Amino acid sequence: MCFCMKKWLIVLAGIMMSFTLAACGSKTVATTNGGKITESAYYSSLKSTSSGKQVLQQMILNKVLEKQYGKDVKDSQVNSEFAKYKKQYGSSFNSVLQQNGMTASQLKDSIRSNLLLKQAVKDNVKITDAQLETQFKSYQPKVTVNQILVSKKSTAEKVISELKDGKSFSSLAKKYSTDTATKNKGGRIAAFDNTNTSLDANFKKAAFKLKNGEYTKTPVKTQYGYQVIQMVNHPSKGTWKQHESELKDQIVTSKMSDSNTLHSVVSKVLKKGKVTIQDKDLQNVLSDYLSTSSSAKK
């Protein structure tokens, strides 16, 4: 099934650009309580250009994020996210990396940077009970479903008719589904919740209405064709208190797409990082972040 791919490049939510620099000198451009940035590493990126300044911003931010939140981001988390990308792209993984000018190591670095920033957002943004209750209204725990994808509505209706006659979903998936990745697996796709952005909205809406063992009684029109969905496991939603941790994570994830929140959090992180710019030509490289007050309160 050609579900939309997740955005490949993982940068710090679009706030700053990330480049890999080879350190070849020791003179210091900037110091932080998490380490130093050498002149040669920065100057090799053309210090007078806007891209060069963005590189220094990114390097400084990475240092202070690592110092403040490095202990909270485990290698296992990075490897888990990396594995998801490898699984998602399968045999195309290496070619997609090349198309984006990245190596596997650089992707892992970007994943770590993103996780560090997410931890900073979590630490610097207060989440109220009211926000949690609001988030709970759209919350759905991860569900597991099988699906059959076909191109014609009449074919989907035939599948549903055969299900009513007692045919197994697995056999019908193998017979009718055009989704080559799942048809021989009973139509099984990866578990998903309400935050999933790769699945069609109509697909998710129809799936969340199903109880365990139920299947859609009418074809579900999606951007990929017509789909028949069978619910395998739909956990009980419970109360918002029971899902507080997941709800907080969903809110934090949504904040990662909010430029005002990110600007505020980055400002707080940089101020706490005790950054000193030692090159007079770069004194104002962080002025946009250090001269404004943060609106995200702990």
C-alpha positions as CSV (number, residue, x, y, z in Angstrom):
1,M,0.0,0.0,0.0
2,C,1.5,3.3,-1.0
3,F,0.8,5.2,2.2
4,C,2.5,8.6,2.3
5,M,6.1,8.4,3.5
6,K,7.1,10.3,6.6
7,K,9.3,13.3,5.9
8,W,12.7,11.9,5.4
9,L,15.1,14.6,6.6
10,I,15.0,15.0,10.3
11,V,16.2,18.5,11.2
12,L,15.4,20.4,14.3
13,A,11.8,21.0,13.2
14,G,13.0,23.3,10.5
15,I,14.5,25.9,12.9
16,M,18.1,25.5,12.0
17,M,20.1,23.7,9.3
18,S,22.5,20.9,10.1
19,F,25.8,20.2,8.4
20,T,28.6,17.8,9.2
21,L,32.0,19.5,9.6
22,A,35.5,18.0,9.8
23,A,37.4,19.5,12.6
24,C,41.0,20.3,11.5
25,G,42.1,22.9,13.9
26,S,42.0,23.8,17.6
27,K,41.5,27.6,17.8
28,T,38.2,28.3,19.6
29,V,35.4,30.2,18.0
30,A,32.8,29.6,20.8
31,T,32.7,27.8,24.1
32,T,29.8,26.3,26.0
33,N,29.7,24.4,29.2
34,G,29.2,21.3,27.0
35,G,32.3,21.7,24.9
36,K,33.9,24.0,22.3
37,I,33.5,24.8,18.6
38,T,36.8,25.1,16.7
39,E,37.6,27.9,14.2
40,S,38.6,25.5,11.4
41,A,35.4,23.5,11.7
42,Y,33.3,26.6,11.3
43,Y,35.4,28.4,8.8
44,S,35.5,25.5,6.5
45,S,31.7,26.2,6.1
46,L,32.3,29.8,5.0
47,K,31.7,31.9,8.0
48,S,30.5,34.9,6.0
49,T,27.5,33.2,4.5
50,S,24.1,32.8,6.0
51,S,24.5,29.0,5.7
52,G,27.8,29.2,7.7
53,K,26.1,31.1,10.5
54,Q,23.3,28.6,10.6
55,V,26.0,25.9,10.9
56,L,27.5,27.6,13.9
57,Q,24.0,28.0,15.5
58,Q,23.3,24.3,15.0
59,M,26.7,23.2,16.4
60,I,26.2,25.4,19.5
61,L,22.7,24.2,20.0
62,N,23.8,20.6,19.7
63,K,26.4,21.1,22.3
64,V,24.2,22.7,24.9
65,L,21.3,20.2,24.2
66,E,23.7,17.3,24.7
67,K,25.0,18.8,27.9
68,Q,21.5,19.5,29.3
69,Y,19.6,16.5,28.0
70,G,22.1,13.9,26.7
71,K,21.5,11.6,29.7
72,D,17.8,11.6,28.8
73,V,18.3,10.3,25.3
74,K,19.5,6.8,25.1
75,D,21.3,5.2,22.2
76,S,18.5,2.6,22.2
77,Q,16.0,5.3,21.3
78,V,18.1,6.6,18.4
79,N,18.6,3.0,17.1
80,S,14.8,2.3,17.4
81,E,13.9,5.4,15.4
82,F,16.7,4.5,12.9
83,A,15.3,1.0,12.5
84,K,11.8,2.4,11.8
85,Y,13.3,4.3,8.8
86,K,15.1,1.2,7.6
87,K,12.0,-0.8,7.8
88,Q,9.9,1.9,6.2
89,Y,12.1,2.2,3.1
90,G,13.2,-1.4,2.9
91,S,15.5,-2.1,0.0
92,S,15.3,1.6,-1.0
93,F,16.9,2.8,2.3
94,N,20.4,3.4,1.0
95,S,19.3,5.0,-2.2
96,V,17.0,7.4,-0.3
97,L,19.9,8.3,2.0
98,Q,22.0,9.1,-1.1
99,Q,19.3,11.1,-2.7
100,N,19.2,13.3,0.5
101,G,23.0,13.6,0.7
102,M,23.1,11.7,4.0
103,T,25.0,8.8,5.4
104,A,23.5,6.4,8.0
105,S,25.7,8.0,10.6
106,Q,24.4,11.5,9.7
107,L,20.8,10.3,9.9
108,K,21.5,8.9,13.4
109,D,23.0,12.2,14.4
110,S,19.9,14.0,13.1
111,I,17.6,11.7,15.0
112,R,19.5,12.3,18.2
113,S,19.4,16.0,17.7
114,N,15.6,15.8,17.2
115,L,15.2,13.7,20.3
116,L,17.3,16.1,22.4
117,L,15.2,19.0,21.2
118,K,12.0,17.1,22.0
119,Q,13.3,16.5,25.5
120,A,14.0,20.2,25.9
121,V,10.5,21.1,24.7
122,K,9.1,18.5,27.3
123,D,11.2,20.1,30.0
124,N,10.3,23.7,29.2
125,V,6.6,23.7,28.3
126,K,4.0,23.4,31.0
127,I,1.1,21.1,30.1
128,T,-2.1,21.7,32.0
129,D,-4.9,19.3,32.8
130,A,-7.2,21.2,30.5
131,Q,-4.8,20.6,27.6
132,L,-4.6,16.9,28.5
133,E,-8.4,16.6,28.6
134,T,-8.6,18.4,25.2
135,Q,-6.0,16.1,23.7
136,F,-7.9,13.1,25.1
137,K,-10.9,13.9,22.9
138,S,-9.0,13.0,19.8
139,Y,-6.8,10.4,21.4
140,Q,-6.9,6.8,20.3
141,P,-4.6,4.0,21.7
142,K,-2.6,2.1,19.1
143,V,-4.8,-0.3,17.2
144,T,-3.9,-3.3,15.0
145,V,-5.9,-3.9,11.8
146,N,-5.8,-5.9,8.7
147,Q,-6.8,-4.3,5.4
148,I,-7.6,-5.2,1.8
149,L,-6.9,-2.6,-0.9
150,V,-8.6,-2.7,-4.3
151,S,-9.0,-0.3,-7.1
152,K,-12.8,-0.6,-7.6
153,K,-15.7,-0.1,-5.2
154,S,-17.5,-3.1,-6.7
155,T,-14.5,-5.3,-5.9
156,A,-14.5,-4.1,-2.3
157,E,-18.2,-4.8,-2.1
158,K,-17.5,-8.3,-3.4
159,V,-14.9,-8.8,-0.6
160,I,-17.4,-7.7,2.0
161,S,-20.0,-10.0,0.6
162,E,-17.6,-13.0,0.8
163,L,-16.7,-12.0,4.4
164,K,-20.4,-12.2,5.3
165,D,-20.5,-15.6,3.7
166,G,-17.8,-16.8,6.1
167,K,-14.6,-16.5,4.0
168,S,-11.5,-15.7,6.0
169,F,-10.1,-12.2,5.8
170,S,-6.6,-13.7,5.2
171,S,-7.7,-15.7,2.2
172,L,-9.5,-12.7,0.7
173,A,-6.5,-10.4,1.2
174,K,-4.3,-12.9,-0.6
175,K,-6.9,-13.2,-3.4
176,Y,-7.9,-9.6,-4.0
177,S,-5.6,-7.1,-2.3
178,T,-3.4,-5.0,-4.6
179,D,-1.1,-4.1,-1.6
180,T,1.8,-6.5,-2.3
181,A,3.5,-5.6,1.0
182,T,0.6,-7.0,3.1
183,K,-1.6,-9.3,1.0
184,N,0.4,-12.4,2.0
185,K,0.3,-11.4,5.7
186,G,-3.4,-11.3,6.0
187,G,-3.4,-7.6,5.2
188,R,-1.7,-6.7,8.5
189,I,-0.2,-3.3,8.8
190,A,1.8,-1.7,11.6
191,A,-0.1,-0.6,14.7
192,F,-1.1,3.1,14.7
193,D,-2.8,5.7,16.9
194,N,-4.4,9.1,16.3
195,T,-1.1,10.8,15.7
196,N,-0.2,8.8,12.6
197,T,0.3,11.0,9.6
198,S,1.0,8.4,6.9
199,L,-2.4,6.8,6.8
200,D,-5.4,8.3,5.0
201,A,-7.7,10.2,7.3
202,N,-10.8,8.3,6.1
203,F,-9.0,5.0,6.8
204,K,-8.2,6.0,10.4
205,K,-11.6,7.3,11.1
206,A,-13.3,4.1,9.9
207,A,-10.8,1.9,11.7
208,F,-11.2,3.6,15.1
209,K,-15.0,2.9,15.0
210,L,-14.5,-0.8,14.8
211,K,-14.5,-3.2,17.8
212,N,-12.3,-6.3,18.0
213,G,-13.2,-8.8,15.2
214,E,-15.4,-6.3,13.3
215,Y,-14.8,-5.3,9.7
216,T,-16.1,-2.4,7.7
217,K,-19.5,-3.2,6.2
218,T,-19.1,-0.7,3.3
219,P,-16.0,0.1,1.3
220,V,-13.8,2.8,2.7
221,K,-12.8,5.4,0.0
222,T,-9.2,6.5,0.4
223,Q,-6.6,8.3,-1.7
224,Y,-5.2,4.8,-2.6
225,G,-8.5,3.2,-3.8
226,Y,-11.1,1.3,-1.8
227,Q,-10.3,-0.5,1.4
228,V,-11.9,-3.1,3.7
229,I,-10.7,-3.0,7.2
230,Q,-10.8,-5.6,10.0
231,M,-10.1,-4.7,13.6
232,V,-7.6,-7.1,15.3
233,N,-6.9,-5.3,18.5
234,H,-8.6,-2.1,19.7
235,P,-7.5,-1.4,23.3
236,S,-9.9,0.2,25.7
237,K,-9.5,4.0,25.8
238,G,-10.0,4.3,29.5
239,T,-9.8,7.8,31.1
240,W,-7.4,10.6,30.4
241,K,-5.6,10.0,33.7
242,Q,-4.8,6.5,32.6
243,H,-3.2,7.8,29.4
244,E,-1.5,10.9,30.8
245,S,2.0,9.9,29.8
246,E,1.0,9.2,26.1
247,L,-1.1,12.4,26.0
248,K,1.8,14.5,27.2
249,D,4.0,12.9,24.6
250,Q,1.5,13.7,21.9
251,I,1.2,17.3,23.0
252,V,5.0,17.7,23.1
253,T,5.2,16.2,19.6
254,S,2.7,18.7,18.3
255,K,4.7,21.5,19.9
256,M,7.7,20.4,17.9
257,S,5.8,21.8,14.9
258,D,5.1,25.2,16.5
259,S,7.8,27.7,15.6
260,N,7.0,30.1,18.5
261,T,7.3,27.3,21.0
262,L,10.6,26.1,19.5
263,H,12.0,29.6,19.4
264,S,11.2,30.1,23.0
265,V,12.6,26.7,24.1
266,V,15.8,27.2,22.1
267,S,16.3,30.6,23.7
268,K,16.0,29.1,27.2
269,V,18.4,26.3,26.3
270,L,21.0,28.6,24.8
271,K,20.8,31.0,27.8
272,K,21.3,28.1,30.2
273,G,24.2,26.9,28.1
274,K,26.3,29.9,29.0
275,V,27.4,30.4,25.3
276,T,30.2,32.8,24.7
277,I,31.0,33.9,21.1
278,Q,34.7,34.7,20.9
279,D,34.8,35.8,17.3
280,K,33.9,39.5,17.0
281,D,32.5,39.0,13.5
282,L,30.0,36.5,14.9
283,Q,28.9,38.3,18.1
284,N,25.3,38.6,16.9
285,V,24.9,35.0,15.5
286,L,22.6,34.1,18.4
287,S,21.0,37.5,18.9
288,D,17.6,36.4,17.6
289,Y,17.5,33.8,20.4
290,L,19.4,35.5,23.3
291,S,17.8,38.9,23.0
292,T,14.2,37.8,23.3
293,S,12.4,36.5,26.3
294,S,11.0,33.0,26.3
295,S,7.3,32.5,26.3
296,A,7.4,28.8,27.3
297,K,7.3,28.5,31.0
298,K,8.4,25.6,33.1
